[in-house]
Amino acid sequence: TGEKHHGYFVRQESRVRSQERKSPVAIVVHGWRDTAIKFMMIARIYEQAGYNVLMPDLHAHGLSEGEAVQMGWKDRKDVLHWMTVASELFGTNDFVVHGVSMGAATTMCVSGEKMPECVKNIRFIEDCGYTSAWDEFSYELKELFGLSDFPLLYATSLLCKIKYGWSFGEASPIKQVGKCPYPMLFIHGDNDTFVPSEMVHPLYEAKQGEKEIWITKGTEHARSYADYREEYIQRVREFVCASSDHP
């Protein structure tokens, strides 16, 4: 569409001049109304593990252009493009995509797509993502305003389809996860009242093949890293290295 999108990257300089295999890439995806730079703590996990890191500002977030938030749905295509950019930038075909909140929804939406040719090995980590945009908006309508889905949610979804080309039901991480053949780690706090904790279970059940789940005790929305920092780092490192020859 001709939009300009922005991202930050961290390169493993020690490997650039060596003859070793190129370091893998972690793509870290931020949440709703947030920016990439605020997720440096997640990027740091990968940087310290020897990964290159790419942190995009999603459409209509941070320094990226765009008119409206896409709830991770159309963002999936942007992240697929960022993979190609990362492969050219770092010379690697080994990836992990790690998203938090809406970034987790984006991550799951990406996971059900055909990967670019540059991707040979990939893993996904979703931290407190929702089952679908419809489900999340429906939950918030009920919890915050005591309103049912009809007529507001139906009308708003239709308007979104007309103006932006996607509907709330179409933006469905759970459907995408059902098509994902790649390893995925699911993380969610059991005291999450923004993206309700119970959403992680149908997401986990929908995923076939290699998968893991970690429910953090007493944790509110997007606080698993803050509440369980050392364990979070350990679990992420163990998961991303499980089938990789990267140390």
C-alpha positions in Angstrom: 0.0 0.0 0.0 3.0 2.3 0.0 3.0 2.7 3.8 6.3 3.2 5.6 6.8 0.7 8.4 9.5 1.0 11.1 11.5 -1.5 13.1 14.5 -1.8 15.3 17.1 -4.5 15.0 20.0 -5.9 17.1 22.8 -7.7 15.3 25.2 -10.2 16.8 28.3 -8.4 15.6 30.6 -11.0 17.0 29.3 -13.4 14.3 29.3 -11.0 11.4 33.0 -11.4 10.6 33.3 -15.1 11.5 32.8 -18.1 9.3 30.3 -19.7 11.7 26.7 -20.4 10.8 24.7 -17.2 10.9 22.9 -16.5 14.1 19.1 -17.1 14.1 16.6 -14.3 14.3 14.0 -13.5 16.9 11.1 -11.3 15.7 9.5 -9.7 18.8 6.0 -8.5 18.3 4.5 -5.8 20.6 0.9 -5.5 21.9 -2.1 -3.3 21.4 -1.5 0.5 21.3 2.1 -0.2 22.3 5.5 0.1 20.5 8.4 -2.2 19.8 10.8 -0.3 21.9 8.9 -1.1 25.1 9.6 -4.8 24.6 13.3 -4.6 24.8 13.2 -6.9 27.8 12.0 -9.7 25.6 14.5 -8.8 22.9 17.2 -9.0 25.5 16.4 -12.7 26.2 17.3 -13.5 22.6 20.2 -11.1 22.3 21.9 -12.7 25.3 21.2 -16.2 23.8 23.1 -15.2 20.6 20.2 -14.3 18.4 19.8 -11.4 16.1 16.6 -9.5 16.9 14.1 -7.6 14.8 11.3 -5.6 16.5 8.7 -4.1 14.1 6.3 -1.4 15.0 3.0 -2.8 13.7 0.7 -1.0 11.3 -0.6 2.3 13.0 1.7 1.8 16.0 4.9 3.5 17.0 6.7 5.0 14.0 4.9 2.9 11.4 2.3 4.5 9.3 -1.3 3.3 9.1 -4.8 4.5 9.9 -6.3 1.9 12.2 -5.2 -1.0 14.5 -5.6 -4.4 12.7 -5.8 -6.6 15.8 -3.0 -8.8 14.5 -5.0 -10.0 11.4 -3.6 -8.1 8.5 -0.5 -7.6 10.6 0.4 -11.2 9.9 1.3 -10.3 6.3 3.6 -7.5 7.6 5.4 -10.0 9.9 5.8 -12.4 7.0 7.4 -9.6 5.0 9.7 -8.7 8.0 10.9 -12.3 7.9 12.2 -11.8 4.3 13.8 -8.5 5.4 15.4 -10.2 8.3 16.8 -13.0 6.2 18.3 -10.5 3.8 19.6 -8.4 6.7 21.1 -11.2 8.8 21.7 -14.0 6.2 19.8 -16.6 8.1 16.8 -19.0 7.7 16.3 -19.9 11.3 13.6 -17.9 13.2 11.5 -17.5 16.3 8.4 -15.3 16.5 7.5 -14.1 20.0 4.5 -11.9 20.6 2.7 -10.5 23.7 -1.0 -9.7 23.9 -2.1 -8.4 20.5 1.4 -9.3 19.4 0.7 -12.9 20.5 -2.5 -12.8 18.4 -0.4 -11.6 15.5 2.1 -14.4 16.2 -0.6 -17.0 16.1 -2.1 -15.5 12.9 1.3 -15.7 11.3 1.7 -19.4 12.4 -1.1 -20.6 10.2 0.3 -19.1 7.0 2.8 -20.5 4.4 6.2 -19.4 5.5 8.4 -17.4 3.1 11.0 -19.5 1.2 13.7 -18.0 3.3 12.4 -19.8 6.4 13.9 -23.2 7.1 13.3 -23.5 10.8 10.8 -21.6 12.9 9.2 -21.7 16.3 6.4 -19.5 17.8 5.8 -18.2 21.3 2.5 -16.5 22.2 2.1 -14.8 25.5 -1.5 -14.0 26.5 -3.1 -13.8 23.1 -6.9 -14.0 22.4 -8.8 -16.6 20.4 -10.3 -14.0 18.0 -10.9 -10.3 17.7 -14.6 -11.1 18.0 -14.2 -13.0 21.2 -12.0 -10.3 22.8 -14.4 -7.5 21.9 -17.4 -9.5 23.0 -15.7 -10.1 26.4 -14.8 -6.5 26.9 -18.3 -5.3 25.9 -19.8 -7.6 28.5 -17.3 -7.0 31.3 -16.9 -3.2 30.9 -20.4 -2.1 29.8 -22.7 -5.1 30.4 -23.6 -5.1 26.7 -24.5 -8.1 24.5 -22.9 -8.6 21.0 -26.0 -7.5 19.2 -26.3 -5.0 17.6 -23.1 -3.1 18.4 -20.5 -5.8 17.7 -22.2 -6.9 14.5 -22.5 -3.4 13.2 -18.9 -2.5 14.0 -17.5 -5.6 12.5 -19.5 -4.9 9.3 -18.1 -1.4 9.1 -14.6 -2.7 9.7 -15.1 -5.1 6.8 -16.3 -2.3 4.5 -13.7 0.2 5.4 -10.6 -1.9 6.2 -11.3 -5.2 4.5 -11.5 -7.6 7.5 -14.1 -8.6 10.0 -13.8 -9.4 13.7 -14.7 -13.0 13.1 -12.2 -13.3 10.3 -9.4 -12.2 12.6 -9.1 -15.5 14.3 -5.9 -16.7 15.9 -7.5 -19.9 16.9 -8.3 -20.9 13.3 -4.8 -20.0 12.3 -3.3 -22.0 15.2 -5.3 -25.0 14.0 -3.3 -24.9 10.7 0.1 -24.4 12.3 2.5 -27.2 11.8 5.3 -25.6 13.7 6.3 -25.8 17.4 4.5 -23.3 19.7 4.7 -22.3 23.3 1.6 -20.9 25.0 2.0 -18.6 28.0 -0.9 -17.0 30.0 -1.4 -15.7 33.5 -4.2 -17.3 35.5 -5.4 -13.9 36.8 -5.6 -12.2 33.4 -8.9 -10.2 33.2 -8.1 -8.3 30.0 -7.6 -11.3 27.8 -9.3 -13.9 30.0 -7.1 -16.7 31.1 -9.6 -19.4 29.9 -8.8 -18.4 26.2 -5.5 -20.1 26.3 -7.0 -23.6 26.7 -9.0 -23.8 23.4 -6.0 -22.2 21.7 -3.7 -24.9 23.1 -6.2 -27.7 22.2 -6.5 -26.3 18.6 -2.8 -26.6 18.1 -1.7 -30.0 16.7 1.8 -31.3 16.8 4.6 -30.0 19.0 3.4 -27.6 21.7 3.9 -26.5 25.3 1.8 -24.5 27.8 2.8 -22.5 30.9 0.2 -21.0 33.1 1.7 -18.4 35.5 0.1 -18.3 39.0 -1.5 -15.1 40.1 -0.3 -13.2 37.0 -2.3 -10.4 35.4 -2.3 -9.5 31.7 1.1 -9.4 30.0 2.9 -9.7 33.4 4.4 -13.2 33.2 7.8 -11.9 32.4 7.7 -9.3 35.2 6.3 -11.8 37.8 8.5 -14.8 36.8 11.5 -13.3 35.1 14.1 -16.0 35.6 11.7 -18.9 34.8 10.3 -17.0 31.8 13.9 -16.6 30.4 14.7 -20.3 31.1 11.5 -21.6 29.5 11.9 -19.5 26.4 15.5 -20.5 25.9 14.7 -24.2 26.4 11.8 -24.0 24.0 13.6 -22.2 21.2 16.6 -24.4 21.4 14.7 -27.7 21.6 15.1 -28.6 17.9 17.8 -26.1 16.9 21.5 -26.6 16.5 22.0 -23.1 17.8 23.7 -23.2 21.3 
